């Protein structure tokens, strides 16, 4: 039963994210531009390592999962 609940919550989150990215793309313009995100750009290559952004995403997902799946 817990697996089904997980997929429902995941689907709702993906739906909300899709709507936000479609109708308000400027809302996530900060993503990838935070202090701690590494950008190395040369004329032929571009390296991007979003360390700080991924830490924030991880914290938000951890909070959401703990709120919905607390026993």
C-alpha positions as CSV (number, residue, x, y, z in Angstrom):
1,X,0.0,0.0,0.0
2,X,2.8,2.4,0.8
3,X,4.2,2.1,-2.8
4,X,0.9,3.3,-4.3
5,X,0.7,6.2,-2.0
6,X,4.3,7.2,-2.9
7,X,3.5,7.2,-6.7
8,X,0.4,9.3,-6.1
9,X,2.3,11.9,-4.2
10,X,5.1,11.8,-6.8
11,X,2.6,12.2,-9.6
12,X,1.0,15.2,-7.9
13,X,4.4,16.8,-7.2
14,X,5.4,16.3,-10.9
15,X,2.1,17.8,-12.1
16,X,2.6,20.9,-9.9
17,X,6.2,21.3,-11.0
18,X,5.1,20.9,-14.7
19,X,2.4,23.6,-14.3
20,X,4.8,26.0,-12.5
21,X,7.5,25.5,-15.1
22,X,4.9,26.0,-17.9
23,X,3.1,29.0,-16.6
24,X,5.7,30.7,-14.4
25,X,9.2,29.9,-15.7
26,X,10.8,32.8,-14.0
27,X,9.9,31.4,-10.6
28,X,12.9,29.0,-10.8
29,X,15.4,31.4,-12.4
30,X,17.5,31.3,-9.2
31,X,18.1,27.6,-9.6
32,X,21.7,27.0,-10.6
33,X,22.8,30.6,-9.9
34,X,23.3,30.3,-6.1
35,X,26.6,30.9,-4.3
36,X,28.3,27.5,-4.2
37,X,27.1,26.4,-7.7
38,X,30.2,25.9,-9.8
39,X,30.3,27.2,-13.4
40,X,33.4,26.8,-15.6
41,X,33.0,28.1,-19.1
42,X,35.6,28.0,-21.8
43,X,35.2,28.7,-25.5
44,X,34.6,25.0,-26.3
45,X,33.3,23.6,-23.1
46,X,30.9,24.3,-20.2
47,X,31.0,22.6,-16.9
48,X,28.2,23.1,-14.4
49,X,28.1,21.6,-10.9
50,X,25.0,22.8,-8.9
51,X,26.2,21.9,-5.4
52,X,24.1,24.4,-3.4
53,X,21.0,24.0,-5.6
54,X,21.1,20.2,-5.1
55,X,21.5,20.6,-1.3
56,X,18.4,22.8,-1.3
57,X,16.4,20.3,-3.4
58,X,17.5,17.5,-1.2
59,X,16.3,19.4,2.0
60,X,13.0,20.2,0.4
61,X,12.4,16.6,-0.8
62,X,13.4,15.3,2.7
63,X,10.9,17.6,4.4
64,X,8.1,16.6,1.9
65,X,8.8,12.9,2.3
66,X,8.9,13.1,6.1
67,X,5.6,15.0,6.2
68,X,3.7,12.5,4.0
69,X,5.3,9.2,5.2
70,X,5.6,9.8,9.0
71,X,4.3,6.8,10.9
